[in-house]
Amino acid sequence: MNALRLSDLATYLGGELFGDPDFVVQGVREPHEAGEEDLVFLFDAHFLEEVCASRAKAVVAGKGMRERLGGKFVLEVANPRLAFARVLTLFYVPFYPPRGVHPLAFVHPKAKLGHDVAIGPFAVIEEDASIGDRTCIFPQVYVGRGVRIGSDCVLYPQVVVREYCVLGNRVVLHSGVVVGADGFGYEWAEKGYEKVPQIGRVIIEDDVEVGANTTIDRATLGYTRVGRGTKIDNLVMIAHNVRIGENTIIVAQSGIAGSSEIGDGVIIGGQAGIIDHCRVGKGARIAARAGVTSEVFPGETVSGFPAQEHHQELKERALVRRLPEIWQRVKELEKLVRKLLGE
């Protein structure tokens, strides 16, 4: 953790400082935990009262907020959340195993290691695997035969990358991720299900991050692909032959069935499900717990089950909530009709 002057932070973030440029902050904390020398962030006006009550003297906030933060040193920036992410990298340095191969790791003689690679204890690197420069392999990671891993990647403990899969540069796989397990393929025969061999692979492009215990299955033929810059949360299931575009967000507990295509810049909410051979267009938004059973067009926002255009889904939900009232009115109308008919 480093102490930093507010003037240096303002330069780093490209913000405008109102207050003592020589004031030194010692760390970043939440407002209710902060001391006088801690830095706090105001993301939006909902948290204004909490930030004002904080002991912290220095606040990073959005444009035009300084007048509402009387008595604080205020660093105004265009995007406080982005500033927050960048400031954390200055104060907190993540732990990585030391460079080199730990004596308790197994590296096959025919594996290829780049410069300044870190291989932790009980990691296994199989034959013909290739690890790029400065990549960090934590303890208990398994890298299969013929795997290709790029430079500056991080594989946390208990990650499994199965045979012949490919990872680009700066890929981060959190604990429990399995890349390249068999796709779910079976065919009924007279005496039961016969397995369809899964002989493809997985390709993960540059700058992808995958959360804990997520699984990305290998293709039956060809490849399963995750596009550059995509971020995947914990506990996500991506099936065989799925193609995911660039800079897509997939939130926890979602599932994408086999051979579906997800475009660039898509956002998939938590616990959403997409059926097999489905297409989701560029820039689409899929709400949490939506069940996608047909094509989603570029830029469209869908929700519900089966998923449909979001505003239409909201109208239908509103009507469903009124069903008891509507049913009561129908019964009253029936009584009135019977009375008028003399029944």
C-alpha positions in Angstrom: 0.0 0.0 0.0 1.4 3.4 -1.0 0.7 6.9 0.4 -0.1 9.4 -2.3 -0.6 13.2 -2.5 -3.9 14.5 -3.8 -2.1 16.5 -6.5 -0.5 13.2 -7.8 -3.9 11.5 -7.8 -5.5 14.4 -9.7 -2.8 14.1 -12.4 -3.1 10.3 -12.6 -6.9 10.5 -12.9 -7.1 13.6 -15.1 -9.4 15.2 -12.6 -9.9 18.6 -11.0 -8.8 19.1 -7.4 -10.5 21.4 -4.9 -8.5 21.3 -1.7 -5.0 20.9 -0.3 -2.8 19.4 -3.1 -0.2 18.3 -0.6 -2.7 16.3 1.6 -1.6 12.7 1.7 -4.0 9.8 1.6 -3.0 6.4 3.0 -5.5 4.1 1.5 -9.1 3.6 0.1 -12.0 2.6 2.4 -15.7 2.6 2.5 -17.1 5.8 4.0 -18.3 4.3 7.3 -14.9 2.7 7.9 -12.6 5.5 6.7 -10.2 7.5 8.9 -9.1 11.1 8.2 -6.3 10.0 5.9 -8.3 7.5 3.8 -9.8 8.3 0.4 -13.5 7.6 -0.2 -15.5 7.7 -3.4 -18.9 9.1 -4.1 -20.4 7.1 -7.0 -23.8 8.9 -7.0 -26.0 11.2 -4.9 -27.7 8.3 -3.1 -24.6 8.0 -0.9 -24.0 11.7 -0.3 -25.2 11.7 3.3 -22.9 8.7 4.2 -19.9 10.3 2.5 -20.5 13.7 4.2 -20.6 12.0 7.6 -17.4 10.1 7.0 -14.2 11.0 8.9 -12.3 11.0 5.6 -11.1 14.4 4.4 -10.6 13.5 0.8 -13.4 12.4 -1.7 -13.4 11.4 -5.3 -16.7 12.4 -6.9 -18.4 13.2 -10.1 -18.5 16.6 -11.8 -20.3 19.4 -10.0 -20.4 17.6 -6.6 -17.9 19.7 -4.6 -20.5 22.2 -3.4 -22.5 19.4 -1.8 -19.4 18.1 0.0 -18.6 21.1 2.2 -15.5 20.7 4.3 -14.0 17.9 2.2 -11.1 18.0 -0.3 -12.8 17.0 -3.5 -11.3 15.5 -6.6 -13.8 15.7 -9.4 -13.6 13.2 -12.2 -15.8 12.3 -15.2 -16.4 8.7 -14.1 -15.9 7.9 -10.3 -16.3 4.2 -10.8 -13.6 4.0 -13.4 -11.4 6.2 -11.2 -12.1 3.8 -8.3 -10.8 0.9 -10.3 -7.7 2.7 -11.3 -6.9 4.0 -7.9 -7.1 0.6 -6.3 -4.2 -0.6 -8.5 -2.0 2.1 -7.0 -2.8 1.2 -3.4 -3.1 -2.6 -3.4 -0.7 -4.9 -5.2 -2.0 -8.5 -5.7 0.1 -11.5 -4.5 1.7 -13.7 -7.1 4.0 -16.7 -6.6 7.7 -15.9 -7.2 9.1 -16.3 -10.7 10.5 -19.6 -11.6 9.3 -23.2 -11.3 8.6 -24.5 -7.7 10.4 -27.7 -6.9 7.1 -29.4 -6.2 5.6 -28.5 -9.6 5.7 -31.0 -12.5 6.7 -29.6 -15.8 7.0 -32.1 -18.7 10.4 -31.9 -20.4 8.7 -31.2 -23.7 6.7 -28.3 -22.3 7.8 -24.8 -23.3 8.0 -22.0 -20.8 8.5 -18.3 -21.6 10.6 -15.7 -19.7 9.8 -14.9 -16.1 7.1 -17.5 -15.8 5.9 -18.5 -12.3 4.8 -22.1 -11.7 3.5 -22.8 -8.1 3.8 -26.0 -6.1 1.8 -29.0 -7.3 1.0 -27.4 -10.6 1.1 -29.8 -13.6 2.2 -28.7 -17.1 1.8 -31.6 -19.6 3.7 -32.5 -22.7 3.9 -29.9 -25.5 2.1 -27.3 -23.5 3.4 -23.7 -24.0 3.3 -21.0 -21.4 3.9 -17.4 -22.5 6.2 -14.7 -20.9 5.4 -13.5 -17.4 2.4 -15.8 -17.0 1.6 -16.9 -13.5 0.4 -20.4 -12.7 -0.7 -20.8 -9.1 -0.5 -24.0 -7.1 -2.6 -27.0 -8.1 -3.3 -25.8 -11.6 -3.5 -28.4 -14.4 -2.4 -27.5 -17.9 -3.1 -30.3 -20.4 -1.2 -31.7 -23.3 -0.7 -29.3 -26.2 -2.3 -26.3 -24.4 -1.2 -22.8 -25.6 -1.2 -20.0 -23.0 -0.2 -16.5 -23.9 1.8 -13.8 -22.1 0.8 -12.1 -18.8 -1.9 -14.6 -18.0 -3.0 -15.5 -14.4 -4.4 -19.0 -13.5 -5.5 -19.2 -9.9 -5.4 -22.3 -7.8 -7.3 -25.4 -9.0 -7.9 -24.1 -12.5 -8.0 -26.9 -15.2 -7.2 -26.2 -18.9 -7.7 -29.4 -20.8 -5.7 -30.7 -23.8 -5.1 -28.5 -26.9 -7.1 -25.5 -25.6 -5.8 -22.0 -26.4 -5.6 -18.9 -24.1 -4.6 -15.5 -25.5 -2.6 -12.8 -23.7 -3.6 -11.3 -20.3 -6.3 -14.0 -19.7 -7.3 -14.4 -16.0 -8.9 -17.6 -14.8 -10.1 -17.7 -11.2 -10.2 -20.7 -9.0 -12.2 -23.7 -10.1 -12.5 -22.7 -13.8 -12.5 -25.7 -16.1 -11.7 -25.0 -19.7 -12.1 -27.8 -22.3 -14.2 -30.4 -20.4 -16.3 -32.5 -22.8 -19.4 -31.0 -24.3 -22.7 -32.6 -23.3 -23.3 -34.9 -26.3 -25.1 -38.3 -26.2 -27.2 -40.3 -28.7 -29.8 -42.9 -27.7 -29.1 -46.4 -28.7 -30.9 -49.7 -28.1 -29.3 -50.3 -24.7 -28.8 -46.7 -23.5 -27.0 -43.5 -24.3 -23.8 -43.5 -26.3 -21.4 -40.7 -25.9 -20.6 -38.4 -28.9 -16.8 -37.8 -28.8 -15.9 -34.2 -28.2 -12.8 -33.7 -30.2 -12.8 -29.9 -30.7 -11.2 -27.3 -28.4 -11.7 -24.0 -26.6 -10.2 -20.7 -27.8 -10.1 -17.8 -25.3 -8.9 -14.6 -26.8 -6.9 -11.7 -25.3 -8.0 -9.8 -22.1 -10.7 -12.3 -21.1 -11.4 -12.8 -17.4 -13.4 -15.8 -16.2 -14.9 -16.1 -12.6 -14.6 -18.9 -10.1 -16.2 -22.3 -10.9 -17.2 -21.3 -14.4 -17.0 -24.1 -17.1 -16.3 -23.6 -20.8 -16.8 -26.9 -22.7 -14.7 -28.0 -25.7 -16.4 -28.2 -29.1 -17.7 -31.4 -30.6 -15.9 -30.4 -33.8 -14.1 -27.1 -34.4 -14.0 -24.8 -31.4 -15.8 -23.0 -28.6 -14.7 -19.3 -28.7 -14.7 -16.5 -26.1 -14.0 -13.2 -27.8 -11.4 -10.5 -26.8 -12.2 -8.4 -23.7 -15.2 -10.5 -22.6 -15.8 -10.8 -18.8 -17.5 -13.8 -17.4 -18.8 -14.0 -13.8 -18.7 -17.0 -11.3 -20.7 -20.2 -11.9 -21.4 -19.6 -15.6 -21.9 -22.6 -18.0 -20.8 -22.2 -21.6 -21.6 -25.3 -23.7 -19.8 -26.8 -26.7 -19.4 -24.8 -29.9 -20.7 -21.6 -28.4 -19.3 -18.5 -30.0 -19.1 -15.4 -27.8 -18.2 -12.0 -29.3 -15.9 -9.3 -28.0 -16.4 -7.2 -24.8 -19.5 -9.1 -23.7 -20.5 -9.4 -20.0 -22.0 -12.6 -18.7 -23.3 -12.4 -15.1 -23.3 -15.3 -12.5 -25.3 -18.5 -12.8 -26.1 -17.9 -16.5 -26.1 -20.8 -19.0 -25.5 -20.8 -22.7 -26.5 -24.0 -24.6 -24.6 -25.6 -27.4 -23.8 -23.9 -30.8 -25.4 -20.5 -29.7 -23.8 -17.3 -31.0 -23.5 -14.2 -28.8 -22.5 -11.0 -30.5 -20.1 -8.2 -29.5 -21.0 -6.0 -26.5 -23.9 -8.1 -25.3 -24.9 -8.0 -21.6 -26.4 -11.2 -20.1 -27.9 -10.8 -16.6 -27.7 -13.3 -13.7 -29.4 -16.7 -14.0 -30.3 -16.1 -17.6 -30.5 -19.1 -19.9 -30.1 -19.3 -23.7 -31.2 -22.4 -25.6 -29.0 -24.2 -28.1 -28.5 -22.9 -31.7 -29.8 -19.4 -30.6 -28.4 -16.1 -31.9 -28.1 -13.0 -29.8 -27.2 -9.9 -31.8 -24.6 -7.2 -31.2 -25.3 -4.9 -28.2 -28.3 -6.8 -27.0 -29.4 -6.8 -23.3 -30.8 -9.9 -21.6 -32.3 -9.3 -18.3 -31.6 -11.4 -15.2 -33.5 -14.8 -15.2 -34.6 -14.4 -18.7 -35.1 -17.5 -20.8 -34.0 -16.9 -24.4 -35.8 -19.3 -26.8 -35.5 -17.5 -30.1 -33.3 -14.9 -31.8 -32.5 -11.7 -30.0 -31.9 -8.9 -32.5 -29.0 -6.4 -32.3 -29.5 -3.7 -29.7 -32.7 -5.3 -28.4 -33.5 -5.7 -24.6 -35.4 -8.8 -23.6 -36.7 -10.2 -20.3 -39.1 -12.9 -18.9 -39.7 -16.5 -19.9 -39.9 -17.0 -22.8 -37.9 -13.9 -23.3 -39.5 -11.1 -25.2 -39.1 -7.3 -25.8 -38.6 -5.8 -22.3 -41.4 -3.2 -22.4 -43.9 -5.7 -23.6 -42.8 -8.0 -20.8 -43.3 -5.2 -18.2 -46.8 -4.5 -19.5 -47.8 -8.2 -19.2 -46.4 -8.4 -15.7 -48.4 -5.4 -14.7 -51.5 -7.1 -16.1 -50.7 -10.3 -14.2 -50.5 -8.4 -10.9 -54.1 -7.1 -11.6 -55.5 -10.5 -12.3 -57.2 -10.9 -8.9 -58.9 -7.5 -9.4 -59.9 -8.2 -13.0 -61.3 -11.7 -12.0 -63.4 -10.1 -9.3 -64.8 -7.6 -11.8 -65.6 -10.4 -14.2 -67.5 -12.3 -11.6 -69.5 -9.2 -10.7 -70.3 -8.6 -14.4 -71.4 -12.2 -14.7 -73.8 -11.7 -11.8 -75.2 -8.6 -13.4 -75.7 -10.3 -16.8 -77.5 -13.2 -15.1 -79.7 -10.7 -13.2 -80.6 -8.9 -16.4 -81.4 -12.1 -18.2 -83.6 -13.2 -15.3 -81.6 -16.3 -14.5 
